[in-house]
Amino acid sequence: MGMPELAEDERFNTMDKRKLNHAELKEIINQWGRDKTVDECVEIITKAGVPVGPIFDLKQVYEDKHIHGAREMFVQVEHPVAGNITITGNPIKMSETPLKVRKSAPLLGEDNEEILIGLGYDTQTLEDYKARMIIAQKDI
């Protein structure tokens, strides 16, 4: 930043003091970066040996070739009501056990029967629950 005096500044020379005086420090940093692009700031800070990365807005995240492309963080799925939609992919990536998004989130009641039968409920009880509106009807 070209401000070596900040290292000795009593307001910022420890982590606790930086936290206590964060508003002042943020203003100094904002003033320093005001006439620079995000890429310029990242480059300068990287050259100084400090870990850094840009903070993206949603549009930048969606358009980022690493996040959208290589990491497959946005995937297309077919939704039974809305049609083809984009949802967030799985952030966990494992080389030997790749994860895949199979479908969109279930509709209200869509998995009731499968779950409740798996818990030991019989079909007659489920029909009774549906009739009494205790559980939602599967309505696609």
Helices and strands as residue ranges (DSSP letters): G 4-7, H 15-20, H 22-33, H 38-47, H 58-63, I 65-70, E 74-79, E 83-88, H 112-118, H 123-131
